[in-house]
Amino acid sequence: MSTPTAVVDGPTVPRAPVVRRTPLPFDAVALDPGSFLGRWQSVNRDATIPHVLAQLESAGTVDNFRRLVGRSDAAHRGFNFVDSDVYKTLEALAWEAGRLPEDQPWEDRARELVDLLAAAQRDDGYLHTLYSGDEVFADLRWGHELYVLGHLVQAAVARTRTTGRTDLLDVARRFADLAVMRFGEGGQDGYCGHPEVETALVELYRLTGERSYLELARRQVDLRGSGVLGSGPFPPAYHQDHLPVRKVTEVAGHAVRQAYLAAGVADVVAETGDPELLAYLLRLWDSAQGTSTYVTGGTGSRHKDEAFGDPYELPPDRAYAETCAAIATFQWAWRMLLLTGESRFADEMERTLYNAIPASTSVDGTGFLYANPLQVRTGHDGASEFAPAERLPWFACACCPPNLARLVASLQSYVATRDADGVQLHLYADADVTVGSTVLRVRTEYPWDGRVVVDAGADGLAEDLALRIPAWVDAEAVRLVVDGTVTDVVVEQGYVRVAGPVRRVELELPMPVVAVAAHPRVDAVRGCVALRRGPVVYCVEQAGLPSGVVLEDLALVPGSPLSAASPVAGVDALVTVEAVAVHRPATGGPLYRAASAGGVGTPGPGTSAGRITLRAVPYHRWGSRGPGAMRVWLPVAERP
């Protein structure tokens, strides 16, 4: 095996000059373990990854591979895409090896798994634990073989980049070469019913320089929508096969498939500069962000088909908002940021990273959500992946936990980039960022405090430094101090640029609590507001209410002051707001009644009202005090 190189690359390393931003090396950013993101990485390393490894064994996922080489007589267990859970976990182990190269507690386990994969692989390169005979590549709509290949490739790329070892890469390339031979130019017109292999093939090209991988990715994109997948039982949009990519105008179908396809297209654009595909990406982004994304950054409003709904169809209680969809959106946004340099993509990365994605994981890192509702009703005791009232240790479809593990293990990769002029900070975190011979010491309590200090040391940073000004900030209230001098804040394309050389920058982003209203066409939450402070969305839980007060009987007092509050056990920072508690009998009474004479929406006869102060908790920590009712969108009482 080869030895690691001096520069360790991260998950996305564009080769072409088309991109506006270039990622820093994987090991250029070190998150402080006491910060929000750094603590999350530590929990991921200490609890989530060991938990996932154990669950892969108990669920029989690893035994599926052992069965192929005669080391297990158990029947195949899990869905036909379950192999990908092993590959995602191997990717997480690889990023951990690159993050702390002097401490690789799972290297023996990783080698054991890689050796098992190599032994299970067919002579022609094919590797799948369920298919072996005539069914190989026979059902591209449902088979997931290329999807599984994609995750194998991503794990292999990560392992090679962080450890220098090519053992898993050898396995992945043999399977990828088979795919090129089977589906490349002159081969079968086919593509996977679950997009994901596209982005992986582009990254394999970036690592190896073998252009046939890029060409296969581009061919998969160009063929999609030609109808070769057939139909049933789900509509073609479910498989992203309803229209040719270049003709699609809005997001549709299975949310994870849609976002992964967009991420793959973005990678193809980064290497080819295809203007039509870039236009497709921008149209799709505007559709998703303009009409089909929850205030938490989650996507996918329909349980049926795990799909986007109609424009503005965003019911909070029926939100599917799959964890993997939020992760896929994050990956899509990252690639759009690299392509365009526009801050709106970093804004969306931030929103998902502090809301939709962390909500899926318990504080101890061993409980997970598959679906992420924005409201749980009183009395709901669902303990399933589809209608959760609390986080579960594992799922029948366990795609989310290992997907979380691989993302969190690589979080520092998304903090900063560079271009010809200098360095850009996109995600604010307590971290050391190495740029050449300069170490930028970023110190902040973000996302709980908007003060960010960047110290470049006595010699300073010779290049320009750009700092993102989030869209939720009132730019006129931002304060900037450069080397001790208060400086005018000039925001261009979402960033304030400080000309080098510079030694110390102090940025203060005001973080008032804000009541957010949805577009009027989001009728499911009309008359309601959500509470947000900085990038963090909040919710109210039954667990925080006085005895006898039911969450569904609360309405916010119009004009009530909003303020931050001190943390309590099990959650992070709180916000407070005044509400009206309307006491009604738990059962009985008509389901519908005439509006009272006092006006539409006023309390009905026989009710009484009293004022209480609500303490809202970060949405990403809902359920940490036990199962119970929760809601993000809070109704506003009508003025008397």
Beta strands, then each sheet from edge to edge (+ up, - down):
strand 1: 22-23
strand 2: 29-31
strand 3: 375-376
strand 4: 416-418
strand 5: 422-425
strand 6: 431-435
strand 7: 438-444
strand 8: 451-455
strand 9: 464-468
strand 10: 479-482
strand 11: 485-487
strand 12: 491-492
strand 13: 495-498
strand 14: 504-508
strand 15: 513-516
strand 16: 528-533
strand 17: 536-541
strand 18: 554-556
strand 19: 563-565
strand 20: 574-583
strand 21: 608-618
strand 22: 630-631
strand 23: 634-635
sheet 1: 1+ 4- 5+ 9+ 13- 12+
sheet 2: 2+ 6- 7+ 8- 14+ 10- 11+
sheet 3: 3+ 22- 17+ 16- 15+
sheet 4: 3+ 22- 17+ 21- 20+ 18-
sheet 5: 3+ 22- 17+ 16- 23+
sheet 6: 3+ 22- 17+ 21- 20+ 19-
end
